């Protein structure tokens, strides 16, 4: 099966190697470029740091003073990244923003300090406002920007037009939307009728389904491993 990976290059590379070890053929078309911003540590007492992406962790990997506070991670990849850079206590929600909200709500206490969410410019789930509604002191800080690609790589355009890609992998609604815009701009939509979209969540699938795929698929869990297992099942 010939696959196209759309996630940022720093994460697409390891995934490409992993897929090829499993016998897939993989190409990369990073649709987002990550630009890190300076994170200003608030003076108010902290209760914990919330991460909804690996990039949020990477933005503060050199700020050792934060690593004494508990980290709350949306999933295993993010939790692993937090542990790898030195956070001493890492809580893993093992899924999505809804599970992360439940984990933080059950683990933390209102009035015990600020819960700081470090993420990109665009977030989903209204996590901070929902925590505030429950009485927590919660705040958000933009730790990085995800800059959209202005075009598909020439080799990827060629592969799509020659029907040399069987499936495209999407890890966010934003990348699915960017892909749709770029494909439509290039007039490549008709070539997708024999291709399949493999998505990390239902929301991503809804965005991807705006294109005329042969079929769309959703991972049973919002994790890279679950998506890979889905690919293995569909290959048989």
N, C-alpha and C positions, 0 to 999 in steps of 0.2 A: 504494500500500500504506500502510495506517494503522498506525503503530507506537507502542509505549509504551516509554519509556526509564526504567529503574529505578535507575540509578546516582546518586550524590550530586549535588546541584544544580550545584555548581561545575564538574563535568565533564559533566553532562547538557546544560547550556545550549549549549556549543560543539558537542556531538555533534548536538543537535537542529538547529542551524543548518546543519551539514554535511549532514545527511540531507535537509533541506528543499531545499538547493541541488541535490541529486541527484534531486529530484522526489518524495520521500516526504513523507507527512504524519506529524508526530511530536508526541506529548504526553509530559509528564514526570510521573513519580510517584517522586520520590526516596525510597528506602526506608532510607537511612542518612544521618545527619547527622554530620559530622566535627567533633570537639572536640580541639584540639591541647593537648598537655601539655608541661611544661618538660622539656627534655632536659639531663641533667647529663653533661658531658663527663668521662669517666674520666681519672684521673691517670696510669694505666698507658700506656706507649707504644702508639700505634695503628699498625696496618698498612693498614687500609682500612675504609670504611664500606659496609655492605650495605643496599640498598633494594629492597623488594619491592612498593612502591607509590609513586605520585606524592605521596600524603599524607605518607609518611615523609620525602620530600625537603622538602616545604613546612614541615614541623615544625622544620627546622633552616636554613631559608633565610637567616636573619639571623645565624647563627653562623659567621662568616668563618674562624675558626681551624680548622674542620673541613675547609674546602675545599682545603687543601693536600694532603690525603690522597686516595688513589684511591677513587673511588666505583664500586661494583659494582651494576648495575641489572638487574632481572629482564627488562625489555623496553624497546622503543624509546621509549614514552611516558615511562617513568620515567627513562631515560637522558637524554632531551631536557630533562626538568624539572631534572635534576641539572646539566646543562650551562648551562641558562638562569639558575640561581641562582648560578653561579660556580665549581662544582667544576672544577678544572683538568684532571684526568684522569678520564675516565668509561669504564668497561668495560660493554658491553651484551651480556647473555646472549641477547637476541632470542628470548624465549619464555616459559619457565616456571621454577619453582623447581628442577627437576631440572637444567636447563641452567645455571642460576645456580650451583648447587652444583659442577658440573663446571668452570665458568669460574673460580670462586674457588679451587678445589683446584689447578688447573693454573697459575694466575697467581701465587698467594701461596705463602709458605713457612712451615712450622711453626717457631715460635721467633723469628719476626721481628716480633712484636707482635700486639696484639689486633685481631680482626676484629669490628667492632661492627655488629650488625643492628638497625636502627631501623625499627619497624613498628607495627601496631596491636595491640590486646589479643589478638586471635585470629590465629594464623598457621597456615600449612599447610606440610608438607614436612619438619618437624623439622630445619631447616637448621642451626641452631646445634649441636644435639647430634651431627649427622652430621659436622660439621667438627671437633668435639671428638674424636670417635672416630678421626679421621684424624691427630690430634696437634696440631691448631691450637688456639690460644687464641682462643676465640670467645665472645661474650656477646650478650645481647639486652636491649634497652630499649624500653619502651612509649613511643612518641612521640605517639600520638593514640588517641582512642577513637572507635569508629564506633557511634553510638546508633541503634537500630532505630526505625523509624516505628511509631506505634501505630495507624495507620489509613491507608487509601488516600484520596487527595483526592476530594472529592465529585464533581467533574466526571469523574474517571476511573471511579468506580463507575458513574456514569450511562452512560458510553461502553461499558463492559463489558456492562452489562445491556441496552443497546440494540444490542449486537453491532456497535459502531462502531470496534473495534480488530481488526486482522488479525494482528498479531504483537507479542510482548513480548521485549525484549532483556535478557539477564542477563549480568552481568560477574563475578559471584562466587557461590559456593554459598550464602553467607549471604543475599544478596539474594533468591535463588531460594527459600530456605526461608522468609524473611519474607513474600514474596509469597504463598506457599502458605498460610501461617497466616492472613493477612489475607483472602484470597479465601474460604477455608473458613469463617472466622468470619462473613463477610458472606453466605454462602450463594451465592456467585457461581460455584462450580465448574462447574455445568452449562453456563454461557455460554462456557466455554473450548473446547467441542467443535468449534468452527469457527475457533479461533484457533491460531496456531503459536508455539512458543518458539524463540528464536534465542540460542544459548549460546556462551560464549567457550571452553569446554573440556568434555571428557567428564565430569569430576566435576560440573560445573555442570548438565550435561544430565541426569545421573542424579538429581539433586535436583529439577530442574524436572519430570522425567517422572513424579513422584508425583501430578501433576495430570492431568486428562483432556483433554490437548491433542489437536487434530486431528493434529498432527505436531510433533516436536522436531527441531532441527537443531544441529549443532556446527560451529564455524568450523574450518577446516583448520589454522590457527595461532592461538595465544592472543593475538591482537592486534585492536585496534579496526578496522584496515584490513581484516583477513581477514574479520571479521564483516560489514563493509559490503559486501565483495565477495560474500559469501554471500547477503546480502539482494538484491543486484542480480541474481544468478543466479536466485533464487527468484521475483523479480518478473516475469521474462520468460515 
